[in-house]
Amino acid sequence: MIFDESRVKSQLSTVPPCTQSPIPITPYPQSPLPLIPRGGPEFPSPPLQQNRLLL
């Protein structure tokens, strides 16, 4: 398989802007880590409510 350098560079160039994504990453370090991947900003419900949904 031959990888085009132009494609790789174009993909890499699109990586840095992800820091400008609508989801703020920097304000979260103060909050507990488990809540970020589990719920995220879309589902800010506490783990207790999430457990009820899972059960």
DSSP file (Angstrom, degrees, kcal/mol; ACC not computed):
  #  RESIDUE AA STRUCTURE BP1 BP2  ACC     N-H-->O    O-->H-N    N-H-->O    O-->H-N    TCO  KAPPA ALPHA  PHI   PSI    X-CA   Y-CA   Z-CA
    1    1 A M              0   0    0      0, 0.0     2,-0.5     0, 0.0     0, 0.0   0.000 360.0 360.0 360.0 130.5    0.0    0.0    0.0
    2    2 A I        -     0   0    0      2,-0.0     2,-0.5     0, 0.0     0, 0.0  -0.891 360.0-150.2-106.0 125.6    1.4    3.4   -1.0
    3    3 A F        -     0   0    0     -2,-0.5     2,-0.4     4,-0.0     3,-0.0  -0.822  15.7-130.3 -96.5 125.9    0.5    6.4    1.2
    4    4 A D     >  -     0   0    0     -2,-0.5     4,-2.3     1,-0.2     3,-0.2  -0.597   7.2-148.3 -74.6 125.2    0.3    9.7   -0.6
    5    5 A E  H  > S+     0   0    0     -2,-0.4     4,-3.0     1,-0.2     5,-0.2   0.866  98.3  59.3 -61.1 -33.8    2.3   12.3    1.3
    6    6 A S  H  > S+     0   0    0      1,-0.2     4,-2.3     2,-0.2    -1,-0.2   0.914 107.0  45.8 -62.4 -41.0   -0.1   15.0    0.2
    7    7 A R  H  > S+     0   0    0     -3,-0.2     4,-2.7     2,-0.2     5,-0.2   0.937 113.2  49.2 -66.1 -45.5   -3.0   13.1    1.8
    8    8 A V  H  X S+     0   0    0     -4,-2.3     4,-2.7     1,-0.2    -2,-0.2   0.932 113.3  46.6 -59.7 -45.7   -1.1   12.5    5.0
    9    9 A K  H  X S+     0   0    0     -4,-3.0     4,-2.5     1,-0.2    -1,-0.2   0.904 111.8  51.3 -64.1 -40.3   -0.1   16.2    5.2
   10   10 A S  H  X S+     0   0    0     -4,-2.3     4,-1.0    -5,-0.2    -1,-0.2   0.910 112.1  46.7 -64.2 -40.4   -3.6   17.3    4.5
   11   11 A Q  H >< S+     0   0    0     -4,-2.7     3,-0.5     1,-0.2     4,-0.5   0.918 112.8  49.2 -66.0 -42.5   -4.9   15.1    7.3
   12   12 A L  H >< S+     0   0    0     -4,-2.7     3,-1.3     1,-0.2    -2,-0.2   0.883 106.7  56.4 -64.0 -36.7   -2.3   16.3    9.7
   13   13 A S  H 3< S+     0   0    0     -4,-2.5    -1,-0.2     1,-0.3    -2,-0.2   0.786 105.0  52.8 -66.7 -24.9   -3.1   19.9    8.8
   14   14 A T  T << S+     0   0    0     -4,-1.0    -1,-0.3    -3,-0.5     4,-0.3   0.554  96.2  72.1 -86.1  -6.3   -6.7   19.3    9.8
   15   15 A V  S X  S+     0   0    0     -3,-1.3     3,-2.0    -4,-0.5     4,-0.2   0.952  87.8  56.0 -75.7 -49.5   -5.6   17.9   13.2
   16   16 A P  G >  S+     0   0    0      0, 0.0     3,-2.2     0, 0.0     4,-0.2   0.874  97.5  63.0 -53.6 -42.6   -4.5   21.1   15.0
   17   17 A P  G >  S+     0   0    0      0, 0.0     3,-2.8     0, 0.0    -2,-0.1   0.694  81.0  83.9 -58.0 -15.6   -7.8   23.0   14.5
   18   18 A C  G X  S+     0   0    0     -3,-2.0     3,-1.8     1,-0.3    -3,-0.1   0.746  76.4  69.7 -60.8 -20.0   -9.5   20.3   16.6
   19   19 A T  G <  S+     0   0    0     -3,-2.2    -1,-0.3     1,-0.3     6,-0.2   0.744  94.7  55.8 -66.9 -20.4   -8.4   22.4   19.6
   20   20 A Q  G <  S+     0   0    0     -3,-2.8    -1,-0.3    -4,-0.2    -2,-0.2   0.240  81.9 135.0 -92.9  13.2  -11.0   24.9   18.4
   21   21 A S  S <  S-     0   0    0     -3,-1.8     4,-0.1     2,-0.1    -3,-0.0  -0.215  71.6-111.1 -60.9 153.5  -13.7   22.2   18.6
   22   22 A P  S    S+     0   0    0      0, 0.0    -1,-0.1     0, 0.0    -3,-0.0   0.734 101.0  84.6 -60.2 -22.1  -17.0   23.3   20.2
   23   23 A I  S    S-     0   0    0      1,-0.0     2,-0.3     2,-0.0    -2,-0.1  -0.736  83.1-135.9 -85.3 110.8  -16.3   21.0   23.2
   24   24 A P        +     0   0    0      0, 0.0     4,-0.1     0, 0.0    -4,-0.1  -0.496  26.1 177.3 -69.0 124.4  -14.0   22.9   25.6
   25   25 A I  S >  S+     0   0    0     -2,-0.3     3,-0.9    -6,-0.2    -6,-0.0   0.800  70.7  59.0 -96.3 -33.7  -11.2   20.6   26.8
   26   26 A T  T 3  S+     0   0    0      1,-0.2    -1,-0.1     2,-0.2     0, 0.0   0.865  97.3  57.5 -69.8 -37.0   -9.3   23.0   29.0
   27   27 A P  T 3  S+     0   0    0      0, 0.0     3,-0.5     0, 0.0    -1,-0.2   0.633  96.8  69.3 -69.1  -8.9  -12.0   23.9   31.5
   28   28 A Y    X   +     0   0    0     -3,-0.9     3,-1.8     1,-0.2    -2,-0.2   0.702  65.9  87.9 -87.7 -19.2  -12.5   20.3   32.5
   29   29 A P  T 3  S+     0   0    0      0, 0.0    -1,-0.2     0, 0.0     4,-0.1   0.799  88.2  56.9 -53.0 -28.3   -9.3   19.3   34.4
   30   30 A Q  T 3  S+     0   0    0     -3,-0.5    -2,-0.1     2,-0.1     3,-0.1   0.818  96.4  76.1 -72.5 -28.8  -10.9   20.4   37.6
   31   31 A S  S <  S-     0   0    0     -3,-1.8     5,-0.1    -4,-0.2    -3,-0.0  -0.467 102.3 -85.7 -81.0 155.7  -13.8   18.1   37.2
   32   32 A P    >>  -     0   0    0      0, 0.0     3,-0.8     0, 0.0     4,-0.5  -0.313  35.2-130.6 -59.5 139.8  -13.5   14.3   37.9
   33   33 A L  T >4 S+     0   0    0      1,-0.2     3,-1.6     2,-0.2    -2,-0.1   0.881  98.8  64.5 -63.8 -41.1  -12.2   12.4   34.9
   34   34 A P  T 3> S+     0   0    0      0, 0.0     4,-1.2     0, 0.0    -1,-0.2   0.786  97.7  57.7 -57.4 -26.4  -14.8    9.6   34.8
   35   35 A L  H <>>S+     0   0    0     -3,-0.8     5,-1.9     3,-0.2     4,-1.8   0.782  98.6  60.7 -75.5 -24.6  -17.6   12.1   34.1
   36   36 A I  H <<5S+     0   0    0     -3,-1.6    -1,-0.1    -4,-0.5    -3,-0.1   0.981 111.1  32.3 -71.4 -56.6  -16.0   13.5   30.9
   37   37 A P  H  45S+     0   0    0      0, 0.0    -1,-0.2     0, 0.0    -2,-0.2   0.834 122.5  50.3 -70.2 -28.9  -15.9   10.3   28.7
   38   38 A R  H  <5S-     0   0    0     -4,-1.2    -2,-0.2     1,-0.0    -3,-0.2   0.970 134.4  -0.5 -73.9 -53.5  -19.1    8.9   30.2
   39   39 A G  T  X5S-     0   0    0     -4,-1.8     4,-0.8    -5,-0.2     3,-0.3   0.863  81.6-174.4-105.3 -51.0  -21.4   11.8   29.9
   40   40 A G  T >4< -     0   0    0     -5,-1.9     3,-0.6     1,-0.2    -4,-0.0  -0.158  57.1 -52.4  76.0 179.9  -19.6   14.7   28.3
   41   41 A P  T 34 S+     0   0    0      0, 0.0    -1,-0.2     0, 0.0    -5,-0.0   0.761 135.8  60.5 -65.3 -24.5  -21.1   18.2   28.0
   42   42 A E  T 34 S+     0   0    0     -3,-0.3    -2,-0.2     1,-0.3    -3,-0.0   0.857 115.2  31.8 -72.3 -34.1  -24.2   16.8   26.2
   43   43 A F    <<  +     0   0    0     -4,-0.8    -1,-0.3    -3,-0.6    -3,-0.1  -0.697  65.8 164.8-124.9  80.0  -25.1   14.6   29.2
   44   44 A P        +     0   0    0      0, 0.0    -1,-0.1     0, 0.0    -4,-0.1   0.258  31.5 133.5 -79.8  14.5  -24.1   16.5   32.4
   45   45 A S        -     0   0    0      1,-0.1    -2,-0.1     2,-0.1     5,-0.0  -0.372  64.0-103.5 -66.9 145.0  -26.2   14.3   34.6
   46   46 A P    >>  -     0   0    0      0, 0.0     4,-1.7     0, 0.0     3,-0.5  -0.193  32.9-104.2 -64.8 161.0  -24.5   12.9   37.7
   47   47 A P  H 3> S+     0   0    0      0, 0.0     4,-2.6     0, 0.0     5,-0.2   0.791 117.5  63.6 -59.9 -28.7  -23.3    9.3   37.8
   48   48 A L  H 3> S+     0   0    0      1,-0.2     4,-1.8     2,-0.2     5,-0.1   0.943 105.1  43.9 -62.6 -46.1  -26.2    8.3   40.1
   49   49 A Q  H <> S+     0   0    0     -3,-0.5     4,-1.8     1,-0.2    -1,-0.2   0.888 112.7  53.2 -65.6 -37.2  -28.8    9.2   37.4
   50   50 A Q  H  X S+     0   0    0     -4,-1.7     4,-2.2     1,-0.2    -1,-0.2   0.898 106.1  53.3 -64.5 -38.5  -26.6    7.5   34.7
   51   51 A N  H  X S+     0   0    0     -4,-2.6     4,-2.6     1,-0.2    -1,-0.2   0.889 105.8  53.7 -63.0 -37.9  -26.5    4.3   36.8
   52   52 A R  H  < S+     0   0    0     -4,-1.8    -1,-0.2     1,-0.2    -2,-0.2   0.908 109.4  48.4 -61.9 -40.1  -30.3    4.3   37.0
   53   53 A L  H  < S+     0   0    0     -4,-1.8    -2,-0.2     1,-0.2    -1,-0.2   0.888 112.6  48.5 -67.1 -37.2  -30.4    4.5   33.2
   54   54 A L  H  <        0   0    0     -4,-2.2    -2,-0.2     1,-0.2    -1,-0.2   0.892 360.0 360.0 -70.4 -38.2  -28.0    1.6   32.9
   55   55 A L     <        0   0    0     -4,-2.6    -1,-0.2    -5,-0.2    -2,-0.2   0.508 360.0 360.0 -73.8 360.0  -29.8   -0.6   35.4
